[in-house]
Amino acid sequence: MESVDGKVAVVTGAASGIGLGLAQRFAKEGMRVVLADIEEEALAQAVGDVVGTGAEAIGVRTDVSDAGEVDALRDAAVERFGTVHVVCNNAGVAGGGLLWETSLEDWQWVLGVNLWGVVHGVRSFVPLLREQREGHVVNTASMAGLTSPPFMGVYNASKHAVVTLSETLFAELAMEQSPVGVSVLCPGWVNTRIHESERNRPEDLPGRMPPEGATDDTPAMRELLAGFLAAGLDPADVADIALDAVLHERFYVLTHPEWKPMIARRVDQIVNDQAPNLAFLPSE
């Protein structure tokens, strides 16, 4: 896509973090923006901020784990702006702990947002992009989708799935010589509130309760995570990188190139029949 000026972008998880950064950057570039999020008050504030810059924008309250709500998001975008050009399946939540202590509710919630949110976004929007033979899909995965750090099993699984889904989508569009582009965004530490994502957890999927006799280390893990995130990239910097990927049709989008060696170590271990060996740690 040579230019996005005047085009239409849809961004999920747009009320904060990377999603808000994307929406603001797209607006700055002259795009009309549809912001989607489950957090209504924050969404209204985000839309107001974007509109305040002189851009055209609307907000659509959306639970991306619900197929019907993602279809409604697409319909709202088309009704307001006529079509869509850039779709950022970005909404995400955090979840962790030891795998054998991870509850079914944790799996349902994290996969519902992180994986099914992308599945629904692809199913709802890609047919539109294919039909108009123009557009770009950005799926937000994570460095956790290219490595397998401990204590993050449910999150890792969701993000690995987003990576392979995106690779498959890219291949299938290429096979039919479609001009629709695909990028998979794999951020490292970014200064967001994802560690506070339980604020939006559905009541019918209650929070993690450790098995009897187990130690609930969730508060300590969250405090550690919060420290890493606070020292991370500004979401605006991630948005700049993502926009560049759209304009130059780059598939793998890594925000922390200094972390590439740990991906290479993991691949080497696979092709050399080695067991995982701390491949989640960045090289010094």
Buried (B, 14 or more C-beta within 10 A) or exposed (E): BEEBEEBBBBBBBBBBBBBBBBBBBBBBBEBBBBBBBBBEEBBBBBBEBBBEEEBBBBBBBBBBBBBEBBBBBBEBBBEBBEBBBBBBBBBBBBBBBBEEBBBEBBBBBBBBBBBBBBBBBBEBBBEBBBEEEBBBBBBBBBBBBBBBBEBBBBBBBBBBBBBEBBBEBBEEBEEEEBBBBBBBBBBBBBBBBBBBBBEBBBEEBEEBEBEEEEEEBBEEBBEEBBEEBEEBBEBBBBBBBBBEBBBEBBEBBBBBEEBBBBBEBBEEBEEEEEEEEEBBEBEE
